Amino acid sequence: MLAALLVAGCSSGTGAAGAQASRGAAAPVSASAAASSAASTAATPAASSSEASAEGASKGLAERTLASMNLRDKVAQLFTVVVWGAKAGGPSKENQARYGVATPAEVVEKFRPGGVILFDWAGNVSGAGQVAALTTGLREAAREDGGAPLMIGVDQENGIVSRLRALVTKLPGAAQIGATGQPANARDVARVTGEELRALGISLDFAPVADVNVNPRNPVIGPRAYGSDPKKVAPMVGAAVDGFHAAKVASVAKHFPGHGDTSVDSHTGLPVIKHTMSKWRTLDAPPFRTAIAHGVDVVMSAHVVMPQLDPSGDPATLSHRILTGLLRDELGFGGVISTDALDMAGVRKKYGDSEVVVRAVLAGADMLLMPPNLPKAYDAILKAVKSGRISESRIDESVLRILRLKERRGLFGPIRTDPGALRSPEHLKVAQRVFAQSR
């Protein structure tokens, strides 16, 4: 059951309603047009050319890109979405139904999302050369308007969650790595994984899992975690972050504040974990603390309720006390906070899909992953900003974190793919060594 759920993914269709919403959504205005409009309507006196030059030199690419964006551009950057098909220019009925356009490239051109996540079940994966061509085509589509670059990610944990299984070096999953007792193995496996993702044009891996799996009946984490002892899991997580960074790939620690002690799968239900604050700090928090200390780029939220951490009954993804109070303020995380997939039942039980994305942003999330209806979610955020429920400065904070991540991982520059680099002799040696030590 677990393997079937993980291989199938978290996607849920929107059908005719989704298609109708897609056709009714207005495409965001381009960043270049926004910059032109801002320049022509500015009410403050223009700075001298030398002053403007000095100011521009003092700002990074992220800051300059944010300054060129209008509100629609900014809101679009929050979303990471699924596209259907193997070719950037290949039509798909699923894209047409959900987005009102046929090809993956057209989805990117129309909505200009901050990111795309690839899945085998979405038809994105059939061969190494094909994936490299798809990622290249998607990035080119995002560059059409001269705006922010596209972040392309994948769920490549290895083990039972391996979206690129047929293409890449077969590597041990987290539980097998944990069994070796050697954090260096976690680093090496993450480095190999990252190097192969980079060769395919993928810049972000939704890994490592930072959960401490203390419940034998856990239907969703299990062997995806490095183990059941936080003192052993934390060094593994930190080493994995180092490995991804050595490969120049962004990493994601998941699922905050911890998904290890549950007997309910958040893909299909809403788990409740009754850890006290003291127990959370000693059991669940250490791997996340370590990931943050190692500079993890993104922390992903969990669709779990922890009533001792937040008595509201909301899942962590929608909890300001958890995402901002604990993750930002207590643990000191300054990077990107991503939701888990927003098409999962665990986050959709209490509120409608439009309200969920608004509450996620208010809670502290920056990256809104896989909304079941992108046009509806996009319009909901835009409406919340225009009504004053979410301030534009709050949107700016999230967008700047996302853009700084893209700058830090080299997305503003050229990305060269090399499908032939997969399954190299050196990578195979690492895999064989770690598999042997895990027995």
Disulfide bonds with the S-S distance in Angstrom:
none
